[in-house]
Amino acid sequence: KLTAFVAPITSKTTLVYNQDLANAGAFGVKAAERDTAGNILVAGKNRRSEIGGYVRVVYKTNIFKDNSVNLLTKLDLFSNYIENPQNIDVSWETIITFKVNKFISASLTTHLIYDDDVKIGIDTTGDGKLDSKGPRTQFKEVIAIGFSYKF
């Protein structure tokens, strides 16, 4: 039911193929250098490589004996040894699947992401305008209902 994987030395690479996003410094890559008029002097980087430690823990179980409800949760942790090793990147995904009847199934998926290197716009003054950037927790939730029929 429970597995764990530990890699004390590994690498993490982020590739940003869209140059507009790379120029903006999205996903933690180095942003473009601009002059005072906003013209690009040096284009943003398309790649970010990190060296660090990685841990993955996976837990999978059937909640009921008839296998009608299943739980799968995966936690990934990464620490960059070179820059701010105390700031741990977190990716935690949980999937609960339900077998409603012979034809219908449903699932609930949640995914939490925190990466200190990814800067997201912040409204620090409360005026509705993004005036700063900083790390933020990202959260995604998906509810799905499926229908299947075997011919």
N, C-alpha and C positions, 0 to 999 in steps of 0.2 A: 504494500500500500504506500509506503514511503521510500523515496529514493533521494539521494543527495550526491551531487557532483561538485568537487572542489578542484579548482585549477589555480595554484598559487602564482603562476606566471602565464599570462595570456595577452592577447592584443584585441583591441576593439577598434574597428575602422568605420568611419562614417563617410559616405560618398554623397555629394550633392551635385547632381548633373545639371540642374537648372541654374544658369549663371545669375539670374536676378535674385534667386534665393541665396546663392553663394555670396553675392555682393552685399546682401543684407545681413550676412552672418548667421543665417538660419541653421538650426540643428547643431550649433556649437562650432561650426567652421569659422575661420578668421574672416571677418568682414572686409570689404573693399576700403582702401584708403581714399579719401576724397579731399578736394580743396575746399576753400571757404564758400565757393559757389555751388558745391555739390557735385562737381565733375569728378569722375573716377580717375585717380592717378595710378593706382595699383588694383587690379581686379581681385575680388574675393577668392579665397581658396576653395577648391572643390573637394578636398579630402581632409579628414582629421583622423590621425592615428594616435592611439593611446596604449600604453603598456600598464598592466595591473593585474589584480587578482579577481577571480570570478567564482561565484558559488551559485549553484542551481539546486533547488529543493522542489520535488514534485510529490504531491499526495493525491492518490486516486482511490475512491471507495464507492461502494454501492450503499446508498442510504437505507434502502429497504431490501429485504431478502429476495423479493421477486424481480429485482433489477429495474424497477420502474423509475427510480430516481438515482442518478449517478452524480458524483461530485469529482471534479478534477481541478486542482489548484497548482499553479506553477509560480515560483518566486525566483527571480534572477537578480543577483546583486553583483555590482562591479565597482571596484575601487581603482582609480588611476593613481599609480605609484608616483608619477612625476609631478602632477599638478593637483593639489588639494586632496591627498589620500583620505582625509577624514570625511569628505563628501562622497557618499556612496550613491551610485546610480541604481534605481529600483525599477523593476518591471514585474508587476504582480497580476497574474491573470487567473480568474476563477470562472469555471464553466459548470453549470448545473443543467443536466438534461433530464427531461421528464417524458416518459412514455405514457401518453394519455389513454390511448386504446390501440387497437390493431392498426389503425390508419393514421393517427395523429400523434405527433411528438412536438415537444416544445423545448426551448433552451433559453437560459439566462446567462449572459456573458458579461463579466466586468473586467476592465483592464485599467490598472493604475500605473502611471509612469512618472518618475521624477528623475531628472538629469540636471545637475547643477550647471552644466555647460550650455544648456539650451535656454536662451533668454527669451522671455515672453513679455509683450507690452503690458505696462501697469499704469493705471490712472491713480497717481498718488494724491492729487488734489481734489478728486471727486467731481470734476467739471465735465466728465464724459470724454475727455481727450487723453490718449495714451501719451504720457510725458516721460516715461522711464521704462527700463527693461530689467528683468531679473528672473531668476529661476522660479518656477511654479509647478505645482502638482497637476498633472493632466489625468482626467478620468473619462473612460468611455464605458457605456452600458448598452447592450444589445439584447432585445427580446425577439425571439424568432419562433414561429409556429410553422411546422412542416406537415405535409400530407404525402403519404407514400402508399402505393398500391402495386402488388406484384402480379404480373401477367403470367 
